[in-house]
Amino acid sequence: MPVATRRKAKKMGLEWADLGRGLSARRIARQEDLGLTPREYATLRRMDTPEKIQVFLNGIPCNHEIGGETVLSVREVLKQRRAHCIEGAMVAAAAMWVNGMRPLLLHLDCHISDYPHVIAVFRRHGGWGAISKTNGAPLRYRDPIYRSLRELALSYFHEYSNRRGHKTLRSYSVAFDMRRLDPSEWVTASKDCWKTHDRLVELRHYALISRRQERLLAKLDPFARRASKVVQYPRPKTP
């Protein structure tokens, strides 16, 4: 990769490999590249815009992880028709790759009292947007209007809170190109994709606020806290 291209990627907050030749350099993933069935591939192929990907993710129930934590692969999400954030983000990345878009994921990290979030990011006419699978209202799709990944991450800040109303978002990662990983690790894996999960967690992160600013944060007011509890797919009641 030319030095100028590397500098541009670093400035944009992207983490790039020396793609060279082979699958990782392929702009559009073919069915045989990903190891998917014709039906699975056709499902991803129909999601040819970020908006359509988001509609699909909104339309499948939240994975409440009944029975234990999961990191379902793209194939398992399409089969089980359920997903939480990283699982939805991987589906989005696969659909983006199939349709000629960069399959970029971004990891949002938070205070230990809350849960991290993973989104798929895309660029249109110089603006960044995001595709997001979440069960609540605040951390959803973002239109491609943000000038940088930092701006995009900050758009999630105010409503990113724990059950006690504390604002917990603290950092965002570089944008990771999923073409760097073997599709068998995250697209067609039959077992949980913890290796992919760990790869995203270990990415370089950038702080969104300072320690001094953290001390100045106000809690969500009671009305906002009540509103934040609204979910699209309630957790099933145990027998």
N, C-alpha and C positions, 0 to 999 in steps of 0.2 A: 504494500500500500504506500503511495507517495507520501512524503513527509507533510506536504500541504494538506492532504486529505486527513491525515492523522490529527493535525492541529485543528482542523475544522470540526472533526468528530469530538475531540476533547472539549472544544469551546461550547458545543451543543449539549454536552453532558452525556455523550454516548460512549458505550464501551464496545469497541470493535476488535475483531480478530483479523489476522492476515488471512482473509477468506480464500484467496487464490482460486484454484480450480476445485471442482467437486460439488457435493450436495450443499455445503455451507455457502457456496457462492451462487447457488441457483436462486434467481429472483422469484420464480413461480414454482412451488413444490408440486410435483406430479403425484398421482395416486401411488405409483410404485415406489416413489421416494419416501413416502411416509408409511407405507405398509398397511394402508387402509383398504377396506372393502369398497366396491363401487358405490354402495349405498352411503357409507360413512363419508366418502369423499364428496359425493353429490350434495350431502347436507352442508358441508363446509363451503362448497362452491357456490351455493345459493346465497350465502352470507357475503356478498361482494362489496358491501360498504360498511363503515363503522356503525351506521345507524341500524342496519339489518342485523349485525352481530349483537348489538345491544338489545334489540327486540327479542332475539332468540334467548339471550341470557335472562332477560326479565321474565320470559314465558316459562322457564323451567323452575321448579320449586327449589328453595334453599336446602342445601345439604346440612342438616342439623347434627350430623355425625352421631346418630343414634348407634350406640355400641362401640364408640371409640373414634379417635381422630383419624382423618383420612386426607390423602392428597391424590385424588382420582386423576387418572390420565384422561386425555381427550376422548379416547375410545370409551372409557368407562363412564364418562359424563354423558356421551351420546347414548349409551346403552341404558344407564340407570335414570337418566333425565333428572339429575339433581346436581347442584354445585354450590360451593362457597367461593370466596374471593379468588384464591390462587387457581382453583380448578376452572373457574370461569375465565380467568385471564389466559390460561393455557389454551382453552378452546378458542378464545379471541385471536391469540397469536397464530394458531394453526389456520384459522379461517383467513387471516390477513395474508399469511404466506401463500396459501392456495390461490389467493386472488391478486397476487403481485404487490402486496404492501409489506413493508418491513415488519416482521413479527417482534416488536419491542415490548418488553415488560419493565415495570417500575415498581420497586419495593418501597412502601411507606412504613417507617418504623416509628414506634411510640414509646411512651412511658411504660414501665413494667406492669402497671395496673391495668393496661388495656391490651388489645390485640392488634398486631400489624395488619397491613392491607396490601394487596397486590393489584395493580391495574395494567391494562394494555394501553400503550400510548401511540398516537399517530399524528402526522403533520399534514396540514392543508394550507396552501397559500401563505406559508411562513408562520402559521399559528399551530400550537400544540393542543390536542384534545385527548380525551381518555374514555376507554370502555371499561366498565366496572360492574362486577356481580356483587351485589350486597342485598341484604334483606330489609334494611331500613331505607329511609328517604335521603339522608344527607350525602352519602358517599357514592353517588351514582355517576352516570355519564356526564362528561364535560365537553361542551362544544369547542371546536378548534380555534379558540380566540386568544390563547395565552402565548406571550412572547418567548417564554422560556419554560423549562421543566420546573424551575423553582416557582415561577408564578402559578403553574398548574398545580403543583403540590400544595401551595399556600391556599388555593381555592377550597381545599378540604379542611383547613385548619379549624375554623370556628366551630363547626359541628362535630368534629372528631373528638368525642368525649367518652369517658367511662360512665359507669352506672351512678356514680356520685356527682356527676356533672363537671368533673375536672377536664379541661382541654388537654389532650394527651399527645397529639402529633408532634414529633420532634425532628425527624429527618427524612430525606428522600435519597434514593440511590441513583446511580447512573442508569441510563436506559440500556437494558441488556437485550442483545439480539439472540433470539432463541434458535437461530440457525447454527449457533455454536455448539448446541447439544445434539446428541444422537436422538432421532425421533423415537427410537425404541425406549428411551428414558422417560419421555413425557407425552408422546402421542399415542403409542400403542401398548404401553406397559400394562400388564395385568395386575401388578402389585402397586402399592402406594408409591408415589414419586417423591420420596423424601430427599433423594439426592438432588433433584431439581429444586426443591424447596430450599435446601441448604445453600445451593449455589446462589440463589437470589438474596438470601439473608447475608451472605458473606461479601456481597458487592460493596464497593466503596460508597459511603453515604455522606451527605452534606447536611449540616445542621440548619434548621429553619429558624430557630430562635436561640438567644443566648441565655445563660443562667440567670442573669439579671432580669431579662424579659420574662423568664419563666416565673419568677417570684411575683410579677405584676399581673399575672393572668387572673381574670375573674371567672368564677364558676358560672355555668349556665343557670339562668333564672328558672324558677319552678315551672313556668309555662313551657319554656324550651325543653326542659328535661322531660316533661310529659309528652311533648310532641316527638322527641327522639325515640320514644318507646314504641311508636307505631311501626309495625312490620308488615311486609307483603305476604309472607308465608309463616303463620304461627307454628310454633313447635308442636308436633303431635303429642297428644296426651298419652301418657303411659298407662297401660291396662291396670 
